[in-house]
Amino acid sequence: MADYEQVDQEVYEALRPPGWTYKGAVAFLGLGVLGLLGAWVYQIRTGMGVAGVSFPVGWGVYIGSFVFWIGIAHSGTLISAILLLVRSRWRTAISRSAEAMTVVAIVVAGMFPLIHLGRFWVVYYILPYPSQRQIWPNFQSPLVCDVLAISTYFTVSVIFFYVGLVPDIAAARDHLQHTGEQRSRQRLYHWLSLGWHGRIDQWRHYGRSYLFFAALATPLVVSVHSVVSWDFATALLPGWHSTLFAPYFVAGAIHSGLAMVLTLLIPMRKLLHLENIIQPKHFNDVALLMIVTTLIIGYAYAIELFMAWYSGDLFERQFAEWRLTGPLWGFYPLIVTGNVLLPLLFVFRRVRANLVLLFVLSICVNIGMWSERLWIVISSLSHDFLPHNWGWYVPRWVEIVIFNGSICLLFLGFMLLAKYFPAAPISDIKLDIEEERTKKQYSPRPYVKPSELPTGVVSVYRQPGEFLDAVAKMRDCAPYGLDTYTPVRMDPLVPLLGRSKSPVRVWTLLGALAGVAGGFGLAIGTALVQGLIVGGKHPISITIYCIAGFEGLILLGSLANLIGMLMHARLPRWRTPPGYDWQFSQDRFGLFVAAPPDRFNVTRQILESTKPERIYVVQ
Amino acid sequence: MAGAGASGAGLGFMRHMGPDRTQDAERQAVDPSRIGQKLPDRWISSAREQPYLRPGLWTIFATTCRECPAGCGMHARIREGRVIKCEGNPKHPISHGGLCPRGQSAPQGLYDPDRVRGPLGRPSAAKSKIRNPKSEIGGHRPLPWSQALAEVTDALKNAKRLFIVSDLQTGTLAEIMQQFHNSLGLPGAVAFYEAFDYEPLRAAHQKLFGQAALPRYRLQECDFLLSFGAEFLETWISNVEFAWQFAQMHHRGPEYRGEMVSIGPKLSMTAANADHFIQIPAGQEYRAALAILQEVTRLRGAPVPAAESNPPSAIRHPQFQEVARRFASAKNAVALGGPVAATGPAAENLATAAMLLNRAVGAVGTTVDFSQTHALSRTIPVAQLEQMLAGLTQDDVLIVHQTNPAYSLPHLRAHLERVGSLVYIGTMMNETARMARWVLPVHSPLEAWGDYEPWTGVHCLMQPTMGALHDTRHSGDVFLSLAEQCGRPLSKAGERVASFHDWLRLNWRQLGASTGTEPETFWQQSLQRGGVFEQEIGRIGHIRPIGETEIAASPVGPISPIGPISPTEAASPETLHLWLWPSIKLFDGRLANRGWMQEVAERMSTLTWGSWVDLSPATAQRLKIAEGDAVEVSNGSGCVTAPARITNEVADNVVALAFGQGHTGLGETANGRGVNGFLLRTRSEADSLFGTVTLRKTGARMPLTYLSATQEQHGRGIVRWTTPEDLRSMTKNDAEEIIWPGPRGYDPRRDLYAPHEYPEHRWAMVIDLDRCIGCGACEVACYAENNVPVVGPGPLGLGRTREMTWLRVPPYRHPEEPLRVGFLPLPCQHCDAAPCEPVCPVFAAVHNEQGLNAQIYNRCIGTRYCSHNCPYKVRRFNWFDPKWREPLHLQLNPDVMARCRGVMEKCTFCIQRIHYYERQAKVEGRPLRDGEIQPACVQSCPTRTLVFGDLMQEGSEVSKLFEHPRRYQLLKELNTKPAVIYLKRIKPQRPEIT
C-alpha cells in the first residue's frame, strides 16, 4: 500500500476538472436520460397503453427493471456495512464507488414503480400522511411495504454514503483551498464538510456512529430485497407464490450488485487512474464472493423446479413445464448460463486475475440477472389459472427508451459522483495504513478537556507515533486544554485523552425503539381509523405489519444515530478552529495546546522536546 | 298491469312504462314531425319537453326492439330524458324479459355518431362534378327539410314508376307506405326486403302446405329438437324467443329434460348448445336430413318419400338411425331446417325434409304452428327483388327505407346506380344512402312511434323514449308529407290523417274495439305493456295438409333427387364448400357501426373487429395455410381476402365466413373492418347450401387477436359437466364441497383470520352453466349499464388484449369431447377472501359490508397488482383515456362513474342498482324483496342463466341454489371463497349419438 501522499495524489487527481471525453460521455448519457423523461411524459399524458404491457401482463420491463436495479443497489451497502462489520480489509478500496452506485441505483430503481403507475399524478396516495379525507395507505399491501423498504433503504444509504464522505470532503476542501483551484468546488466542499476538522471528539463520535450505521444497514440490505421479493411471493400466482423468494432474490441481488461493481469499477479505475488504490486483488475478492452467490442462485433455480414437481400442484407443474418449453423457453438457458454457469468460471484463479474477462463476465451476469427478473415478472402473469386469460408480452419502444434511459442515468449519476466526490475513501485507506504503523499501547487517563482559549501553540507531526507520544506528554501540561487534528481516526487517542465510549449508541437505541413503536403504531393506528377488511383479513394483521415496524426501527435508529453524532461532535461548525492547518486533513498530525500568551514560551519548550516537524504559535 | 304510473313489477321509483301521452298528442298536432325539441348547437337532454321525467330517477318506457325482425319487447330505461339502457320486457310473449346483444346495443344505434343529422341532397349526376368538400357529406349537401321534400316531390311528379323497398314493416307504417304508393297511382311496388328472408323455408312450406310462411315454433313443449344448421339461438327468425324456449325445454323439471341434436358442418354457437353435435361434411346436410326422415317415416309406419331414389346403405348410417329412433319416439319432436342465409335448391330441400320430419311425428299443428306466422313471411324473396331492381330506369323513383341493398346485394349496385332518383329514408348514412340523390333522415326506433306484429296476433307497440336527437322526422310522417306535397294526401277511412301518430292511434282504436275495452284505457294499457298480446289465435290453423298419398304418389315427393352420401367429393383441392353465417352480434351487418358489437368477442372464436375464415386443421394442412395467413376466397360472384383461423369447428370441406363486416360507407366504426360476406352469397344450384369457393393463399399475414387465448382446459376443471344419470343417483351429500362466503365458510384449520361477518346482506350469484347458451347479451348489457368504454381495434392488435369487458363468456371445450363446448360467464367472483384486495396499497380495492368486492376508482393509482393477483383475471385496466365520440356520451349512465386512464375497474354486481333498490325499499319502509335487484347481466339473460340475491336472506333463491347438487366453485382450492357459484353443465350419458 502506498503512503498518505500517494493516496491523496491519486484521489485528488481524479477530482480535477473533467476533460472532453468526460463531458462528451456526460452529454451522451444525458441524452439517454432526456429520452427517458420524454417517453415518460408521453406515457403519462397518453396512458399506460403506449407501453407494451397489457392484459394480463400488466407488469413488464418496468417492474423487471425495478427489481434488477434494486438488486444492483445491494452491493454498495453490503460492501460498506457487512464487510465493515466482519472487518474485511479489502472493502475500503471499492466501498466508496459501491456506495455511490447504490445511491444512484436506488434512485434509478425507485423511479420504475413511479413510471409503471397508471396514475402517476396521484402517487402521494400511497404515502401515510394525514389527509383531509382521512384515508391512509394499506399497510397490508406488499407495495406499501416496498415504499417503506425502499425509502428507508434510500435514506439510510444516502446518510451512510454522506457520513462516510465527510472527512474525505474535508480533506478535499483543504487540498483545494491550499492549491487555490476550483473556487466553486471549494465552496461546495466547505458546506458539505460541515466544518470537519478531525478533532478527537469529532472522530470519537463519528467512529462509533459509523459502526452503528453499519449495524443498522446490514439487516436492511437483507430485508430490502426480501420485501421486494414478497411483492411476488405474497401473490398467489404459480411461479410467484413461493417461500423461496426472499433468499433467492437477496442472493440474486448481491450477485448482480457485485457484477455491477465490476462492470463500473474496472473501466473507472482506468479512466480516473486509481490503479494504486483499486488493485486487481480487490476484484479477485469480489469474484470470490460472487462464487458464493452463484452457488446460492444455482441452488434456487434447481429447487424452484423441484418444488414445482414435488408440490404436486397442477398449476405449478404445468407452469414450470410451460416456462421451460413455452414461448419463453429462450429465457431459461440464457439465465442459467449468465447467472450460474459463466460466473462459476470464477473458481479459476486465472479468470479472476484477468480484468478483461472479469468485465465481460460481469456484463453477462448483468444481462442474465435482468433477464431473470423480467422472466419472473412476465412468465407468471402470462400463464396463470384460467387458460382463456393467458396472454403475451412484447415491450414497445416506450419501455425500451425508458429502460435505456435508466442505464444512462445510472452511469451518469455514477460518473458525476465519482468526479465530484473523492472516488475512494481517503481516510479509511489511510486508516488501513495507520493501523500498520501504530502499535504502541497507552494507558488510559482522566478526561483531558478540549482547548478553552483561541490562542496557543501548534506542533505538527509527520509520524503518528511521535504525535501520540507528544499527546501523551502534553496531556498533563495543558491547563487550558488541548486539541488534536488528525487525518484519520486514531483509536489510541480515546483512552489517552480520557474519553469514554460515545453516547451515540444511546441515541441509536432510543431511535430504534421509537421506530419499532412508530412503525407498528402507524400501521395499526391507521387500520383502526378505517377498519377496512381486505382479503377477508382482520384490519389489524400483525404479521405483515412487522415490516413497517422493522423499517421504522432502521429508519429512526439511523436518523437518531445521525442526529446524536452531529450533536455530540458539534457539527456543523463553520469557523476554522484555532491552530488548524490544511495539512492536518492530508498527511500531518496536529496538536494544539491552548495557552494564554504568557505561557507560549513554556508550552513551546515542552512541545519542542516531542520532535515535531514544526511548531507555530497562534495568537 | 294496472293503470298509468303504477309501479308494476317492483320498479318503484321508476315510472313503470306508461306516461300520460295526452300532452304529446296535442303538441304533435302542432308539429307532427317531432316529439322533443331539437336544440341544434348543444347536446342537451330533452327532459324539458317531457315533464313526466323526474331528474335523478329512472323512468322506463315499454317499446319494441327493431334491431332485427324478431320484434322482442324492450324496456328503455331513461334518465334525464335520455335513453341509457335497453332491457327485455319481462311480460313480453316473445322475449320473456331477455334481450340479445343486438337489442342491448339499441342505444348505440340511437346515439350513433354517424347517423344522418339532417336532410341531404346532391345535384343530379350531370352536375355532381362540382363539389364543395367542406359542406358536403359524401358528396351530399345539407338541405332544409322543405327543400328536400320539394325536390323529392318534383322527382315523384315526373316519375314513370315508383318502387319502395323497405325493411320489414307491418301495421301502420306498412299501411302508409302501401297507401302512399297507391295514392300516387304509379306503376311499381312496395317491397319489404330483409337480407335474411328464409325464402327456402317458405318455399318448402309452400310446396308442402300451400303456405309460404314461417310457422311459430313452440320448442319449450318439445322433447327432442333436431336442427340442421339452423342457428336458432343466434339469428334464426327470433333468437331470443327460441333461446327462452330452448332453456324451458332443457329444464323442464328435474327428471324430464328435452334433448337437442344439431347436424351440420359448422359448430355454431347454437350447435355448441346441442346435446349432440354431429359434424358432417358440407353438401351432405340435406342427405342427412333425408336419411333421418326415411328412418323416421319407416319407424312411424308412414309412407317413405323419395326412398327409392337413394341407396339404402348410405342412409343407414348408425348415427342417423339413432337420431331418427329418438326423433320418432319422442313425445314431441321438432326439426328445424337450414341455416339463416342459405338459398337455392339444396336449402329448399333441407327445409322440406325438416318440415316433413315435423309432419311425420305430428308436430305440425302443435309445436309447429302455422296458425301464427312470422312477419318475415311477408318479405320479398331476393330473386324477385333482383328482378324488380333489374328493370329500373332513369325515369323511375326508388325509395329505400331503412334497408341497405347496396351492401347486402352488392351485385345489384349497378341497378341502383341506373335508377333516376334514389331516395333514401333512414337513420344511417349507409352504402345505399351514399348512392342516393336525397337522404331523408328519420327517427331511430327509440325516438319513434310505431307498431309491429312479429307473429300473427302479437301486436307490439313502439313509443318515443326520448326526444329526437337530430333534425329527423318519423318515416310515416315523411311519406304523409310527400303525399301531401304531391297533391294526393293520404286518408284513413275517408278521413285525412295529419300525422303518423294519429294514424297509429286510429289503428289501435280499431284493435281495441275488438277487445271491448274503453279506447283510452286500451291505449294506455298497451303503452305500458308494450303492445297487445292476449289475442289467442286458434291452434289449428288453415293449413292445407298435404296428403300422404300425394307424397307417396310422386317417386321423389316434394324433394328433388339427390346422390348418395359420400364423405369425400371429387373436386380440386382448393375448392371448398362455402359456409356463410350471420353472427349474433352483427347479424346482416346493419349493426356494424356500434362499438359494442365490434368489440364484444364473437361467441365461438372470441375474435373481434374484423373478419376471418374458418378452416379445419386438415384443410389448412393440406393447403399449407397457417393461422393468420391471409386467404383469398372467391367464387363466381365475388372475392374476399381474410385471415385464416384454424379450428375443428368446421368440417374438412368447408370454409366459413361471417356476414356483417366489410362496410364501405356505414360509419367510422364499421368502415374498412373485415370483408363483406354478401359478396360471396350466391343462389347456388348445386347440392351445396352456399355453393363452392376457391381458396388461395396470398402470402400476406393478418394476425388474429383472440380475446380468449385458448378453449382448452388443461385438466383444470374450469367448466364442468355432469350427466342426468349422475344427478339422479346422487344424494344431497354428494354435491361438491363449496367454501361459503361469510361466517359459514370459516374453518379454523384452514383460515388464519376470524370469520367474516356481514351485518345485513351478502350478495351472491349463481350461474347455471347448463342454461348459458353463450350469446353474450350479458356482456353487452354490462357495457351499456356500466359505461364500459370501447377500446378499438388498434390497442387490441399485436397480441395485446386491452378490451374492457367486465364480464366475459369464454367458451371452453370438454376435456374428452373436442366438439363439446361450455360457456363460462365470468363476472367478478366477489370473493370473501379476495386476493385482489390486500395487495392494493391505497385501499382502492376493498370489501364492503355487503360482501361486494368494491373498487374505488378515484382512489386507484394504477399499480395493476389487483389484476395480477386475481386468479380469475376479471379486472380491467384503463390503458388509455376512454373516448366516446359525440353523441355516444349521452348514453353514459349517470349512476356510474366514467373512469379515466390509469384506473382499474371491474364488475360491481351493479352496485348502483343495489343501492337504488335499497333506498327504494327504505322509502317504502319494507325489506328488500328477493329477486328485486337484478344486475344488468342478470336482467338481460334470455335463458335466465344468472341468479342474483342475498345469501343472508332466508329462503332467497341464491341461498337455495347454493345447495344445488350441480354446484361448484371456480378455483375453490385457492380458498378465495368466491360468492359466485357455478352449476355444472349437463351432458347426456345415454348411448352416444356422436
Interface residues (C-beta under 8 A of the other chain):
Chain A: T46 G47 M48 G49 G52 V53 S54 F55 P56 G58 W59 P113 H116 L117 G118 R119 F120 V122 V123 Y125 I126 I135 W136 P137 N138 Q140 S141 P142 L143 V144 V147 D231 T234 A235 L236 L237 L314 F315 Q318 L381 D384 F385 L386 P387 H388 N389 W390 G391 W392 V394 Q530 L532 I533 V534 G535 G536 K537 H538 S541
Chain B: T606 S708 A709 T710 Q711 E712 Q713 H714 G715 R716 I718 D751 L752 Y753 A754 H756 P795 L798 G799 R800 T801 R802 E803 R808 P810 Y812 L824 L826 C831 D832 A833 A834 P835 E837 P838 V839 C840 P841 V842 F843 A845 V846 H847 R859 C860 I861 G862 T863 R864 Y865 S867 H868 N869 P871 Y872 K873 R876 F877 N878 W879 F880 D881 C900 R901 G902 V903 M904 L970 L971 L974 K977
